[in-house]
Amino acid sequence: MNIPVNISHNAAAQRFEAFVNGQLCRTEYRRHGDTLALVHTEVPQAVEGRGIAAQLVHAALAYARAQSFTVQPVCSYVRAYMRRHPSE
C-alpha cells in the first residue's frame, strides 16, 4: 500500500525526510563536489511497506538531477531502486 508523504529536504542534516505517524523516515546523503553519495535509507518498522523509502529516494534523485550532480548509490536500497527505475 503506497501512501503519499510530504518529503522535505533538510540540507543542514544532509537528508530527505518525512514524518509518518510521528516516525522519522529518511534518506541520508553526503555531498562531495558534484557527487551526491546516497548513504542510508531508513523507514521505521512501524511504517514499513507503504512505499515511503521509494518516495524518499525518488526525491533525492530528482534533487541530484536538478543540481546536475552525479549520484553514488552507497545504500543498498538506493542501488536496488536505481536498478528498478533506470530512467530516474
C-alpha positions, -999 to 999 in steps of 0.1 A, spaced: 0 0 0 16 32 -12 7 64 7 18 98 -5 40 115 21 53 151 25 90 149 19 113 178 28 150 184 21 168 190 54 200 204 40 215 210 74 212 173 83 220 162 47 189 142 43 155 139 27 129 132 54 93 126 61 74 121 93 47 94 91 27 87 123 53 106 142 81 84 129 111 99 111 118 83 77 149 94 59 174 91 31 208 105 41 234 118 17 269 132 17 280 157 -9 314 155 -24 318 183 -50 294 174 -78 287 140 -64 258 131 -41 265 99 -22 232 84 -10 245 66 21 215 54 41 177 50 38 156 41 68 119 37 74 109 26 109 93 -9 111 60 6 123 55 24 90 73 0 65 56 -14 34 39 19 24 63 30 -4 79 56 18 115 46 11 108 47 -27 94 82 -24 124 94 -4 149 80 -29 128 95 -58 130 129 -41 168 126 -36 174 115 -72 152 144 -85 172 168 -64 205 154 -78 192 156 -113 181 192 -108 215 202 -95 233 182 -122 250 160 -96 263 125 -102 248 100 -78 268 75 -59 244 48 -46 262 37 -14 229 25 2 218 -10 -9 182 2 -11 192 31 -34 212 7 -56 182 -16 -59 158 13 -66 181 26 -93 182 -8 -110 144 -10 -109 140 26 -121 169 32 -146 152 63 -161 155 82 -128 
